[in-house]
Amino acid sequence: MDLLIDTVVNLGEDEFYRASRYNTHLAIILVNSKDKNIFDVIDETIRQTDLVQQLTSELIVIFLTHTDHEASFLCIDKIKKMADFTYTLAEYKGSRVELIDKLFLENEKKLI
């Protein structure tokens, strides 16, 4: 699990850095689902430029490049029509929330 988290953190750091440097939008969606087909549903729904990383059998992180807040909800709605999942940050505890915090902190260090 730690290796997967490190991979997502590294990928996230790169995306945060790129978004900051080029002043573009970046949305991150945490998907928590028991649906065994959720990864395939997400893969069919997102664009080629977006990134998907599976942390556990139930937790997936999606990096939506060049996507603002409103557009990210359009993506969530598309996925929710095809599969059942939860996605609000309030539902995640412990290291899952720390993962996002770490992405932000590491990105700030690169920009200084």
C-alpha positions as CSV (number, residue, x, y, z in Angstrom):
1,M,0.0,0.0,0.0
2,D,2.8,2.4,0.8
3,L,4.4,1.9,-2.6
4,L,1.0,2.7,-4.3
5,I,0.6,5.8,-2.2
6,D,4.2,6.9,-3.1
7,T,3.4,6.4,-6.8
8,V,0.3,8.5,-6.5
9,V,2.0,11.2,-4.5
10,N,4.8,11.4,-7.1
11,L,2.3,11.5,-9.9
12,G,0.3,14.1,-8.1
13,E,3.3,16.3,-7.4
14,D,4.1,16.4,-11.1
15,E,0.6,17.3,-12.0
16,F,0.3,20.0,-9.2
17,Y,3.6,21.5,-10.4
18,R,2.6,21.5,-14.0
19,A,-0.8,23.1,-13.2
20,S,0.9,25.8,-11.0
21,R,3.7,26.5,-13.5
22,Y,1.4,26.9,-16.5
23,N,-1.5,28.4,-14.5
24,T,-4.0,25.7,-15.5
25,H,-6.7,24.0,-13.6
26,L,-6.3,20.6,-12.0
27,A,-9.1,18.6,-10.3
28,I,-8.6,15.5,-8.1
29,I,-11.4,13.1,-7.5
30,L,-11.1,10.3,-4.8
31,V,-13.4,7.5,-5.7
32,N,-14.5,4.9,-3.1
33,S,-16.5,2.1,-4.6
34,K,-17.1,-1.6,-4.1
35,D,-18.1,-1.9,-7.7
36,K,-15.6,-4.3,-9.4
37,N,-16.0,-2.5,-12.7
38,I,-15.4,1.0,-11.5
39,F,-11.9,1.3,-12.9
40,D,-13.2,0.3,-16.4
41,V,-16.1,2.8,-16.1
42,I,-13.7,5.6,-15.1
43,D,-11.3,4.6,-17.9
44,E,-14.2,4.9,-20.5
45,T,-15.4,8.2,-19.0
46,I,-12.2,10.3,-18.7
47,R,-10.0,11.8,-21.4
48,Q,-6.6,10.5,-22.5
49,T,-4.9,13.4,-20.8
50,D,-6.4,12.5,-17.4
51,L,-4.7,10.1,-15.0
52,V,-6.2,7.3,-13.0
53,Q,-4.4,5.5,-10.1
54,Q,-5.9,2.6,-8.1
55,L,-4.7,2.6,-4.4
56,T,-6.8,-0.3,-3.2
57,S,-9.5,-2.5,-4.6
58,E,-12.0,0.2,-3.5
59,L,-10.1,3.5,-3.7
60,I,-9.1,5.2,-6.9
61,V,-7.5,8.7,-7.5
62,I,-8.3,10.6,-10.7
63,F,-6.3,13.6,-11.8
64,L,-8.3,15.7,-14.2
65,T,-5.8,17.9,-16.0
66,H,-7.1,21.3,-17.3
67,T,-10.3,20.8,-15.5
68,D,-12.0,23.4,-13.2
69,H,-14.3,22.8,-10.3
70,E,-17.5,22.8,-12.4
71,A,-16.2,20.5,-15.1
72,S,-15.0,18.0,-12.4
73,F,-18.6,17.7,-11.3
74,L,-19.6,16.9,-14.8
75,C,-17.1,14.1,-14.8
76,I,-18.4,12.8,-11.5
77,D,-22.0,12.9,-12.7
78,K,-21.0,10.8,-15.8
79,I,-19.3,8.2,-13.6
80,K,-22.1,8.1,-11.1
81,K,-24.6,7.3,-13.9
82,M,-22.6,4.2,-14.7
83,A,-21.5,3.1,-11.2
84,D,-22.1,3.6,-7.5
85,F,-19.4,5.3,-5.5
86,T,-18.8,8.0,-2.9
87,Y,-16.4,10.9,-3.5
88,T,-16.6,13.6,-0.8
89,L,-13.4,14.3,1.1
90,A,-15.3,14.2,4.4
91,E,-15.7,10.4,3.9
92,Y,-11.9,9.8,4.0
93,K,-9.9,9.5,7.2
94,G,-6.3,9.1,8.2
95,S,-3.6,8.6,5.5
96,R,-6.1,9.1,2.7
97,V,-6.6,12.8,3.6
98,E,-2.9,13.1,4.4
99,L,-2.2,11.9,0.9
100,I,-3.8,15.0,-0.6
101,D,-2.2,17.3,2.0
102,K,1.2,15.8,1.1
103,L,0.6,16.5,-2.6
104,F,-0.1,20.2,-1.9
105,L,2.8,20.6,0.5
106,E,5.3,19.0,-1.8
107,N,4.1,21.2,-4.7
108,E,4.6,24.3,-2.6
109,K,8.2,23.3,-1.9
110,K,8.9,23.0,-5.7
111,L,7.5,26.5,-6.4
112,I,9.6,28.3,-3.7
